[in-house]
């Protein structure tokens, strides 16, 4: 294995994937936030319309990986990533030039489809490279990949806050759009398929990325046991739905609260960055927990989100809400880590990708459908959205308690 690793290192390079992940999340995190703020705070678009615009891309992603893999099989991974790098800046810039709801929705549907050419292929390349890597090298690459997109997301929001603070959301949109063109030269450094490792032998599939939707046939080499399968798979699916639904509602409601309290829009960058950073911390802590500890962490986190959301209804202070909303990310991280680990270990045990496919569908539903509904509800009573999280959360908590009742500390 060591000889194979040494002989194959010149046949592929991983840094373009890490750079693409960083640049993609860096510019997207800024542009998405700036566009929403500009539409809502400057243009004065209605909450219901903003909800539909926000949902377009996420809903499209339910089908995007399937279509993306069909295209990739025809043109190859490298060409698919290059096409994504070209189309992304074009569709992003189009939203700046012509800000009409119907046109924005079309652009965002297009962007949602292009994601199907990006994430699955990035993860596919990382999985292929495991064939010519040691376990340590493989783990290191996946760690770098997760650090790349997470740091791009968080750093992007912090930079976006500075730009919006000193300038405005519209100029912030333009600057972030220009940065998206960096995807093109970086994508050209990806090696052609003929220069990549051979796929005829087994692939060790170890990614724990939430976007691990790979619509491919692969042989899984299991290097560890799968203790999390003691949880029913329904436990994982419920946590995914609750996580995505509650997060999408909280993120959608926060700018509306800022407008109600007559506060500037740039606070959205800081709060969103705080949520993501706290979620990353929770996700990291969960990775080292035992099975029973993950159960307790997910149950306490579900209850914690219910309590925090309840306090938002009764505490009418925007500064308290801003801080407490950022803290929600820690609970989301614990829930995310537990649910994702269950899903991955079921796939490993049964040698299938069907669980990751279902996971991605649920992610698309959880992030795509709620903004459409809560946008209309917000025009009637914003706090009804929080009430829904509380009621839904209590139902989920009761079911999770029942599903995990036989999981005891050993």
C-alpha positions in Angstrom: 0.0 0.0 0.0 2.8 2.4 0.8 4.5 1.7 -2.5 1.2 2.3 -4.3 0.8 5.6 -2.4 4.3 6.8 -3.2 4.0 5.9 -6.9 0.6 7.5 -7.3 1.2 10.9 -5.6 2.2 12.5 -8.9 -1.0 11.4 -10.6 -3.4 13.6 -8.6 -3.5 16.7 -6.6 -6.0 17.5 -3.9 -5.5 21.2 -3.2 -7.8 22.4 -6.0 -10.8 20.6 -4.3 -10.0 22.3 -1.0 -9.6 25.7 -2.7 -12.9 25.2 -4.6 -14.7 24.3 -1.4 -13.3 27.3 0.4 -14.0 29.8 -2.4 -17.4 28.4 -3.1 -18.6 28.8 0.5 -16.8 32.1 1.0 -18.5 33.9 -1.8 -21.9 32.1 -1.4 -22.1 32.9 2.3 -21.6 36.6 1.6 -23.7 36.9 -1.5 -26.7 35.0 -0.2 -26.8 37.1 3.0 -26.2 40.3 1.1 -28.9 39.6 -1.5 -31.5 38.7 1.2 -30.7 41.8 3.2 -30.8 44.0 0.1 -34.2 42.6 -1.0 -35.7 42.9 2.4 -34.2 46.0 3.9 -33.7 48.2 0.8 -36.1 47.0 -1.8 -38.8 46.2 0.8 -39.8 42.9 -0.7 -42.6 41.0 1.2 -41.7 38.2 3.5 -43.7 35.7 1.5 -41.9 36.5 -1.7 -38.5 36.4 0.1 -39.4 33.0 1.4 -40.1 31.6 -2.1 -36.9 33.1 -3.4 -34.9 31.7 -0.5 -36.4 28.2 -1.1 -35.8 27.9 -4.8 -32.2 26.7 -4.6 -32.6 24.3 -1.7 -35.7 22.6 -3.2 -33.8 22.2 -6.5 -31.0 20.4 -4.7 -33.3 17.5 -3.9 -32.9 16.5 -7.6 -29.7 18.2 -8.5 -27.2 15.5 -7.5 -29.1 12.9 -9.6 -29.0 15.1 -12.7 -25.5 16.2 -11.9 -24.2 12.6 -11.9 -26.0 11.9 -15.2 -24.2 14.8 -16.8 -20.9 13.9 -15.1 -21.0 10.4 -16.6 -21.1 11.9 -20.1 -18.6 14.7 -19.8 -16.3 13.6 -16.9 -15.6 14.9 -13.4 -13.1 17.6 -14.4 -15.3 19.1 -17.1 -18.3 19.0 -14.8 -16.4 21.0 -12.2 -15.2 23.5 -14.8 -18.7 24.0 -16.1 -19.9 24.6 -12.5 -17.1 27.1 -12.1 -18.2 29.0 -15.2 -22.0 28.9 -14.7 -21.9 29.9 -11.0 -20.5 33.4 -11.6 -22.8 34.0 -14.5 -26.0 33.1 -12.6 -24.8 34.9 -9.5 -24.1 38.1 -11.4 -27.4 38.0 -13.2 -29.2 38.4 -9.9 -27.4 41.7 -9.3 -28.3 43.1 -12.8 -32.0 42.3 -12.8 -33.7 42.1 -9.4 -37.1 40.8 -10.2 -38.6 37.9 -8.1 -39.4 35.6 -11.0 -36.0 36.2 -12.5 -34.2 35.6 -9.2 -36.1 32.3 -8.7 -35.0 31.1 -12.2 -31.4 32.0 -11.4 -31.5 30.3 -8.1 -33.0 27.1 -9.6 -30.1 27.1 -12.1 -27.6 27.6 -9.2 -29.3 24.7 -7.3 -28.9 22.5 -10.3 -25.2 23.4 -10.7 -24.5 22.4 -7.1 -25.3 18.8 -8.4 -22.1 19.2 -10.5 -20.0 20.4 -7.5 -20.4 18.7 -4.2 -21.0 15.1 -5.3 -18.0 15.3 -7.6 -15.7 16.8 -5.0 -16.6 14.0 -2.6 -16.3 11.4 -5.3 -12.7 12.6 -6.0 -11.8 12.4 -2.4 -13.2 8.9 -2.2 -11.3 7.8 -5.3 -8.1 9.1 -3.8 -8.5 6.9 -0.7 -7.6 4.0 -3.0 -4.0 5.3 -3.2 -3.7 6.7 0.3 -3.0 5.4 3.8 -5.8 5.6 6.4 -4.0 8.5 8.0 -3.6 10.4 4.7 -7.3 9.8 3.9 -8.5 11.0 7.2 -6.3 14.1 6.9 -7.7 14.9 3.5 -11.3 14.6 4.6 -10.5 16.8 7.6 -8.9 19.4 5.3 -12.0 19.3 3.1 -14.4 19.9 6.0 -12.2 22.6 7.4 -12.1 24.2 3.9 -15.8 24.6 3.4 -16.6 25.4 7.0 -13.9 28.0 7.3 -15.0 29.5 4.0 -18.5 29.8 5.3 -17.5 31.4 8.6 -14.8 33.6 7.4 -17.0 34.7 4.5 -19.7 35.9 6.9 -17.2 37.8 9.1 -15.7 39.5 6.0 -19.2 40.2 4.7 -20.1 41.9 8.0 -17.1 44.2 7.7 -18.0 45.2 4.1 -21.6 45.7 4.9 -20.7 47.7 8.0 -18.5 50.2 6.2 -20.3 50.1 2.8 -23.7 48.5 2.2 -25.3 45.2 1.2 -25.4 45.9 -2.5 -21.7 46.7 -2.8 -21.0 43.6 -0.7 -23.0 41.6 -3.2 -20.9 42.9 -6.1 -17.5 42.2 -4.4 -18.5 38.7 -3.4 -19.7 38.1 -7.0 -16.3 39.1 -8.4 -14.6 36.6 -6.1 -16.7 33.8 -7.5 -14.7 34.1 -10.8 -11.7 32.6 -8.8 -13.5 29.3 -9.2 -12.6 29.2 -12.9 -8.7 29.2 -12.7 -8.7 26.9 -9.7 -10.9 24.3 -11.5 -8.4 24.2 -14.4 -5.9 22.6 -12.0 -8.0 19.5 -11.5 -6.4 16.5 -13.2 -8.1 14.6 -16.0 -9.7 11.3 -15.2 -7.0 9.4 -17.1 -4.5 10.8 -14.6 -6.6 9.8 -11.5 -6.3 6.5 -9.5 -7.9 3.4 -10.9 -11.4 2.7 -9.7 -11.4 -1.0 -10.3 -10.5 -1.8 -6.8 -12.2 -1.1 -3.5 -12.7 2.4 -2.2 -12.6 3.2 1.5 -15.5 5.6 2.0 -14.9 7.6 5.2 -16.4 11.0 4.7 -18.6 12.5 7.5 -19.6 15.5 5.4 -23.4 16.2 5.5 -23.4 16.5 1.7 -22.2 12.9 1.3 -24.6 12.1 -1.6 -22.7 10.0 -4.0 -25.0 8.3 -6.6 -22.4 5.7 -7.5 -21.8 2.0 -7.0 -18.9 1.4 -4.6 -17.4 -1.4 -2.5 -17.1 -0.4 1.1 -14.2 -1.7 3.1 -15.3 -1.6 6.7 -12.4 -0.8 9.1 -14.4 -0.4 12.3 -17.6 -1.6 13.9 -20.9 0.3 13.7 -22.2 0.9 17.2 -24.7 3.6 16.2 -26.9 1.1 14.4 -28.5 0.4 17.8 -30.5 3.5 17.0 -33.4 3.0 14.6 -32.8 4.8 11.4 -35.9 6.9 12.1 -34.0 8.5 14.9 -31.5 9.9 12.3 -34.3 11.0 9.9 -36.2 12.9 12.6 -33.1 14.7 13.8 -32.3 15.8 10.2 -35.8 17.1 9.7 -35.9 18.9 13.1 -32.4 20.4 12.6 -33.0 21.7 9.1 -36.5 23.0 9.8 -35.7 24.8 13.0 -32.5 26.3 11.6 -34.2 27.5 8.4 -37.0 29.1 10.4 -34.7 30.8 12.9 -32.4 32.2 10.2 -35.4 33.4 8.2 -37.0 35.1 11.2 -33.9 36.9 12.5 -33.7 39.7 9.8 -37.4 40.3 10.3 -36.8 40.9 14.0 -34.0 43.3 13.2 -36.3 45.3 11.0 -39.0 45.3 13.7 -36.5 46.6 16.2 -35.1 49.0 13.6 -31.6 47.6 13.7 -29.1 47.6 10.8 -29.0 44.5 8.5 -25.3 43.8 8.9 -25.9 42.1 12.3 -27.2 39.1 10.3 -23.7 38.3 9.1 -22.4 38.1 12.7 -25.3 36.0 14.1 -25.2 33.6 11.2 -21.4 33.2 11.6 -21.9 32.6 15.3 -24.5 29.9 14.6 -22.2 28.1 12.1 -19.2 28.3 14.4 -21.1 27.0 17.4 -22.5 24.2 15.2 -19.0 23.3 14.1 -17.9 23.1 17.7 -20.9 20.9 18.6 -20.3 18.6 15.6 -16.6 18.3 16.6 -17.4 17.4 20.2 -19.9 14.8 19.1 -17.3 13.0 17.0 -15.5 11.8 20.2 -18.6 10.8 22.2 -19.7 7.3 22.9 -23.1 5.9 21.8 -25.0 6.7 25.0 -23.5 10.2 25.3 -24.6 11.0 21.7 -28.1 9.9 22.7 -28.2 12.2 25.7 -26.6 15.1 23.8 -29.2 14.9 21.0 -32.1 14.7 23.5 -30.8 17.6 25.6 -30.1 19.6 22.5 -33.6 19.2 21.2 -35.0 20.3 24.5 -32.5 23.2 24.6 -33.7 24.5 21.3 -37.3 24.4 22.5 -36.4 26.3 25.6 -34.4 28.9 23.7 -37.1 29.5 21.1 -39.7 29.8 23.9 -37.5 32.5 25.5 -37.4 34.5 22.2 -41.2 34.8 22.4 -41.2 36.1 25.9 -38.0 38.2 25.9 -38.5 41.2 23.6 -34.8 42.3 23.5 -33.0 42.1 20.2 -29.5 41.9 21.9 -30.6 38.9 24.0 -32.2 37.3 20.9 -29.0 37.8 18.9 -26.8 36.1 21.4 -29.2 33.3 22.2 -29.8 32.6 18.5 -26.1 32.2 18.0 -26.0 29.7 20.9 -28.5 27.5 19.1 -25.7 26.4 16.8 -24.1 24.4 19.6 -27.3 22.3 20.0 -27.7 22.0 16.3 -24.1 20.6 16.1 -24.9 17.9 18.7 -28.0 16.9 16.8 -26.3 17.0 13.5 -23.4 14.9 14.7 -25.6 12.2 16.2 -28.0 11.9 13.2 -25.3 12.0 10.6 -23.2 9.3 12.4 -26.3 7.0 12.5 -26.9 7.5 8.8 -23.3 6.8 7.9 -23.0 3.7 10.0 -26.2 2.2 8.5 -24.8 2.8 5.1 -21.5 1.2 6.1 -23.1 -1.9 7.6 -25.5 -2.5 4.7 -22.9 -1.5 2.0 -25.2 1.0 0.4 -25.6 4.7 -0.3 -29.4 4.8 0.0 -29.2 6.3 3.5 -27.1 9.2 2.4 -29.5 9.7 -0.5 -32.4 9.9 1.8 -30.5 12.2 4.1 -29.9 14.6 1.2 -33.6 14.6 0.2 -34.5 15.4 3.8 -32.0 18.2 3.9 -33.5 19.7 0.7 -37.0 19.4 2.1 -36.0 20.8 5.5 -34.2 23.8 4.1 -36.5 24.3 1.1 -40.1 24.0 2.2 -40.2 25.9 5.5 -39.1 29.4 4.2 -42.1 29.3 1.8 -44.5 28.7 4.6 -42.9 30.9 7.3 -42.8 33.8 4.8 -46.5 33.9 4.6 -47.0 33.2 8.3 -44.6 36.1 9.2 -46.8 38.5 7.4 -49.6 37.5 9.9 -47.7 36.9 13.1 -43.9 36.3 13.2 -44.1 34.5 16.6 -46.3 31.7 15.2 -43.2 30.4 13.4 -41.4 30.1 16.8 -44.5 28.4 18.2 -44.3 25.8 15.4 -40.7 25.0 16.4 -41.8 24.5 20.0 -44.7 22.2 19.1 -42.8 20.2 16.5 -39.8 20.0 18.8 -41.8 18.5 21.6 -43.3 15.9 19.3 -39.9 15.0 18.0 -38.4 14.8 21.5 -41.2 12.4 22.6 -40.6 10.2 19.6 -36.8 10.3 20.1 -37.2 9.3 23.7 -39.3 6.3 22.7 -37.0 5.3 19.9 -33.9 5.4 22.1 -35.5 3.9 25.2 -33.4 0.7 25.0 -30.1 2.4 24.6 -28.5 2.3 28.0 -25.2 3.2 29.5 -22.9 0.2 29.6 
